[in-house]
Amino acid sequence: MRDSEVKHLRRSCLATRRDNTNRAYRWIVTSQAFKGEGTPEGVEATWVVGEPVGRAVGVLELLQPPDQDLLFAHLPSSGHFLRQPADRARTSAQTRRDLEEFVDSINTYCGTHSLPDRIPLIRGQRWHLTTSQFRRTLAWFIARRPGGVIAGTIQYRHQRVQMFEGYAGTSTSGFRAEVEAEQALERGEGLLAMVEGYEHQQLGGPAAHEAEARLEEFGRRVGFAGTVVTDPRRLQLIMRRNDPNVFPGRFVTCVFNPDKALCLRSRKGDGQGPVLPDCKPFSCRNVALTPANLAAWREQLARLNQVLASADVLAPYLRHRLTEQRDQIARFLDEAGDTPEDQA
């Protein structure tokens, strides 16, 4: 949301959707949208938000007096309260000053208590925060996620995907190369940790032996001898020269071989890595499984069993699909030699 859209949030702007077990699964806020609408009054619009935003709205409603409708109006405890009309929210300039005071308070607190969490100076000066920086930073993180460009285009109410790519820095700014380098660095740190802890010798799945061999060779080429590479530049160089093409994930660890990769058959990839959103873990021969992967599958199976325990309230098609998915996961775990206790 833009600054003006946030400042128009009013009491009861939040709607929470819940499933049949009363678990909240989606939070939606309603406000006014202005850009491109052709009217200074704006038009009513909705945004899907995360749970932290829902909590923040609740806090703002508690902070404002019961008769104050605007959530970003001046608080009664502030010196501006008596001088501002009741139907006005804080201006962008006032919010920037609030952010500067917030940074100062954090740094003062850290200095008083000898904490290392100070917000650093940039070129010897405090960085001048603006509300638009938060919006662009969030766009940057959304664009990094699988399918994030499409999701961001919808969430940011952009007319074209290219608009969001430019906004998130994904077009001519070197964004993609920067993200790929960061991801390779993070992946390299995780792979070196696996070698150090001999976790690569505890893998299951059809590609377990291939993963073990690649990581053994990776450790040997790196000159791994019980030490950890802590220099990011050195690790980047290592990954460029000796990348084992092993991609750890929550549910599977992909030992990428483009000739076997089923994910590349449904979507045109660049051949340099897997297309993780199209992963087919139940049938792909590139799959290896760490103990953490198996634990994630067990948790997913437990969640499906919990949902299906009240299957009589589910739509027939949904019940069929969830049952099918539950059975697939159970067979998958059984083939991996990891039969859950409640299925044993």
C-alpha positions in Angstrom: 0.0 0.0 0.0 1.2 3.5 -0.7 1.5 6.1 2.0 -1.8 7.8 1.1 -3.6 4.4 1.1 -2.2 3.5 4.5 -3.2 6.9 6.0 -6.8 6.3 4.9 -7.2 3.1 6.9 -10.2 3.4 9.2 -11.5 1.5 12.2 -13.0 -1.9 11.2 -11.0 -1.9 7.9 -9.7 -5.4 8.6 -11.5 -8.6 7.6 -10.3 -12.0 8.7 -11.3 -15.1 6.9 -11.3 -18.5 8.7 -11.6 -22.1 7.7 -14.0 -24.6 9.1 -11.8 -25.2 12.2 -11.9 -21.4 12.9 -8.2 -21.0 12.0 -7.5 -17.6 10.4 -5.9 -18.1 7.0 -6.3 -14.7 5.3 -6.4 -11.1 6.3 -7.8 -8.3 4.1 -7.8 -4.6 4.6 -10.0 -2.0 2.9 -8.9 1.5 2.1 -8.9 4.1 -0.6 -6.7 3.8 -3.8 -5.8 6.9 -5.7 -3.1 6.4 -8.3 -4.6 6.0 -11.8 -8.2 6.2 -10.5 -9.0 9.6 -12.1 -10.6 11.1 -9.0 -9.0 12.9 -6.1 -11.4 11.1 -3.7 -10.0 7.8 -4.7 -11.9 4.5 -4.9 -12.4 1.8 -2.4 -9.9 -1.1 -2.8 -8.8 -4.1 -0.8 -5.4 -5.6 -0.1 -4.4 -9.1 1.1 -2.0 -8.6 4.0 -0.1 -10.8 6.5 -1.0 -11.7 10.0 1.5 -9.0 11.4 -0.5 -6.3 9.6 -3.7 -7.6 11.1 -2.2 -7.4 14.6 -0.9 -3.9 13.8 -4.4 -2.7 12.8 -5.7 -4.1 16.1 -3.1 -2.1 18.0 -3.9 1.1 16.2 -7.6 0.6 17.0 -6.7 0.3 20.7 -4.4 3.4 20.6 -7.0 5.7 19.1 -9.9 7.0 21.1 -13.2 5.2 20.4 -14.6 8.2 18.6 -11.6 8.5 16.2 -12.2 6.7 13.0 -8.8 7.3 11.3 -6.2 4.9 12.5 -3.3 7.2 11.6 -4.7 10.3 13.2 -2.5 12.1 15.8 -2.6 10.2 19.1 -4.1 12.0 22.1 -0.7 11.9 23.9 1.0 13.8 21.1 1.5 17.5 21.1 -0.2 17.8 17.7 -3.5 16.3 18.9 -5.3 19.5 19.9 -4.0 21.5 16.9 -5.1 19.0 14.2 -8.6 18.5 12.8 -10.2 15.2 13.8 -10.6 14.1 10.2 -6.9 14.4 9.3 -4.2 11.7 9.4 -0.5 12.4 9.9 1.2 13.8 6.9 4.1 12.0 5.1 6.5 14.6 6.5 5.4 13.9 10.1 5.7 10.2 9.5 9.3 10.7 8.3 10.1 12.6 11.4 8.5 9.8 13.5 10.8 7.3 11.7 13.9 9.4 12.5 12.9 9.6 16.1 12.3 5.8 16.2 15.8 5.2 14.8 17.3 7.5 17.4 15.4 5.8 20.2 16.6 2.4 19.0 20.2 3.5 18.9 20.0 5.3 22.2 18.6 2.1 23.8 21.3 0.0 22.3 24.0 2.4 23.5 22.6 2.4 27.0 22.4 -1.4 27.3 25.5 -2.1 25.2 23.6 -4.0 22.6 25.0 -4.6 19.0 21.7 -4.0 17.2 22.2 -0.3 16.3 20.9 0.9 13.0 24.1 1.9 11.3 25.0 5.3 9.8 25.3 5.6 6.0 28.4 7.6 5.0 28.6 8.9 8.6 25.0 10.1 8.7 21.6 8.7 9.7 19.7 7.4 6.7 16.7 9.4 5.8 13.8 7.0 5.8 10.7 7.5 3.7 7.6 5.4 3.6 8.1 4.6 -0.1 11.3 2.8 0.7 9.4 0.2 2.7 7.0 -0.5 -0.2 9.8 -0.9 -2.7 11.8 -3.1 -0.2 8.8 -5.4 0.2 8.4 -5.5 -3.6 12.0 -6.6 -3.8 11.4 -9.5 -1.5 8.1 -10.5 -3.1 9.8 -10.6 -6.5 12.4 -13.0 -5.2 9.8 -15.7 -4.3 8.7 -18.4 -6.9 5.9 -16.8 -8.8 6.5 -13.6 -7.0 6.4 -11.3 -10.0 2.8 -12.3 -10.9 1.7 -12.1 -7.2 3.4 -8.7 -6.8 1.8 -7.3 -10.0 -1.6 -8.2 -8.5 -0.9 -7.0 -5.0 0.7 -3.7 -6.1 -2.2 -3.1 -8.5 0.2 -2.6 -11.5 -1.2 -2.8 -15.0 1.6 -5.0 -16.4 4.1 -7.5 -15.1 6.9 -5.3 -16.5 5.8 -2.4 -14.3 6.3 -4.5 -11.2 9.6 -5.9 -12.5 10.8 -2.4 -12.9 9.5 -1.3 -9.5 11.1 -4.2 -7.8 14.4 -3.6 -9.6 14.1 -6.8 -11.7 14.6 -5.3 -15.2 17.8 -3.3 -16.0 19.2 -2.9 -12.5 21.0 -6.3 -12.3 18.4 -7.5 -9.9 18.2 -11.1 -11.1 22.0 -11.5 -11.2 22.2 -10.1 -7.7 19.5 -12.4 -6.4 21.0 -15.5 -8.0 24.4 -14.6 -6.4 22.8 -14.2 -3.0 20.9 -17.5 -3.3 24.1 -19.3 -4.5 25.9 -17.9 -1.5 23.2 -19.0 0.9 23.0 -22.4 -0.7 26.8 -22.8 -0.5 26.8 -22.0 3.2 24.1 -24.7 3.7 25.9 -27.3 1.6 29.2 -26.7 3.5 27.4 -27.1 6.8 25.9 -30.4 5.5 29.4 -31.7 4.6 30.8 -30.5 7.9 28.1 -32.4 9.8 28.2 -35.4 7.5 24.5 -34.9 6.8 25.1 -35.7 3.2 25.6 -39.3 4.3 22.1 -39.5 5.8 20.1 -38.8 2.7 17.2 -40.9 1.3 15.3 -40.8 -2.0 16.2 -41.8 -5.5 19.1 -39.3 -5.9 20.6 -39.9 -2.4 23.8 -41.6 -3.7 24.3 -38.9 -6.4 23.9 -36.2 -3.8 26.4 -37.8 -1.5 28.9 -38.2 -4.3 28.5 -34.6 -5.4 28.8 -33.2 -1.9 31.9 -35.3 -1.1 33.5 -34.0 -4.3 32.4 -30.4 -3.4 34.0 -30.7 0.0 37.2 -32.1 -1.5 37.5 -29.4 -4.1 36.8 -26.7 -1.5 39.7 -28.2 0.5 37.3 -28.8 3.4 39.2 -30.0 6.4 37.0 -29.3 9.4 37.0 -25.5 8.8 34.2 -23.3 7.8 34.5 -20.8 4.9 33.4 -17.4 6.4 34.5 -15.0 3.7 31.5 -14.3 1.4 33.8 -13.4 -1.6 35.7 -16.7 -1.3 32.4 -18.7 -1.0 31.0 -16.9 -4.1 34.2 -17.9 -6.0 33.8 -21.5 -4.7 30.2 -21.7 -5.9 31.0 -20.3 -9.3 33.8 -22.9 -9.9 32.5 -25.9 -8.0 28.7 -25.6 -7.7 27.5 -29.2 -7.0 24.0 -28.2 -8.3 22.3 -29.5 -5.1 19.4 -27.3 -4.1 18.0 -27.8 -0.5 14.3 -27.1 -0.1 11.7 -27.6 2.6 10.2 -30.8 1.2 13.0 -32.1 -1.1 16.6 -31.6 -1.8 17.0 -31.4 -5.6 20.1 -33.0 -7.1 19.7 -31.2 -10.4 20.2 -33.1 -13.6 18.4 -31.4 -16.5 18.0 -34.6 -18.4 15.9 -36.1 -15.6 14.2 -32.9 -14.3 10.5 -33.2 -14.7 10.1 -29.5 -13.7 11.7 -28.5 -17.0 9.1 -30.4 -19.1 6.2 -28.2 -18.0 8.0 -24.9 -18.1 10.8 -23.7 -20.2 13.8 -23.2 -17.9 17.3 -21.9 -18.6 18.8 -25.3 -17.9 21.0 -23.8 -15.1 18.8 -24.9 -12.3 15.5 -26.4 -11.3 12.1 -24.7 -11.7 11.1 -25.3 -8.1 7.5 -24.1 -8.3 7.0 -27.0 -10.8 8.7 -29.7 -8.7 7.2 -33.1 -9.0 8.6 -34.8 -5.9 6.6 -38.0 -6.1 8.0 -39.0 -9.5 11.2 -37.0 -10.2 14.5 -39.0 -10.0 16.4 -35.8 -9.0 14.9 -36.0 -5.5 17.0 -36.6 -2.4 15.6 -36.4 1.2 17.2 -35.0 4.3 15.9 -35.8 7.8 14.4 -32.3 7.7 12.7 -33.0 4.4 11.1 -36.2 5.9 10.0 -34.3 9.0 8.3 -31.6 6.7 6.4 -34.4 4.9 5.3 -36.0 8.2 4.0 -32.6 9.4 2.1 -32.1 6.1 0.6 -35.6 6.4 -0.5 -34.9 10.0 -2.1 -31.6 8.8 -4.0 -33.5 6.0 -5.1 -36.2 8.5 -6.4 -33.4 10.8 -8.4 -31.7 8.0 -9.8 -35.0 6.7 -10.9 -36.0 10.3 -13.8 -33.6 9.6 -14.2 -34.6 6.0 -18.0 -34.5 6.2 -18.0 -30.7 6.1 -15.7 -30.6 3.0 -16.9 -30.3 -0.6 -16.7 -33.7 -2.3 -14.1 -32.6 -4.9 -11.9 -31.0 -2.2 -12.3 -34.1 0.0 -11.3 -36.3 -2.9 -8.2 -34.2 -3.7 -7.0 -34.0 -0.1 -7.5 -37.7 0.3 -5.5 -38.3 -2.9 -2.7 -36.1 -1.7 -2.7 -37.7 1.7 -2.4 -41.2 0.2 0.4 -40.0 -2.2 2.4 -38.6 0.8 1.9 -41.8 2.8 3.2 -43.9 -0.1 6.1 -41.6 -0.7 7.2 -41.8 2.9 6.7 -45.6 2.9 9.0 -45.9 -0.2 11.5 -43.7 1.5 11.5 -46.1 4.5 10.0 -43.5 6.8 6.5 -44.8 7.7 4.8 -42.5 10.2 4.1 -44.0 13.6 0.3 -43.6 13.2 0.5 -45.5 9.9 2.9 -48.2 11.1 
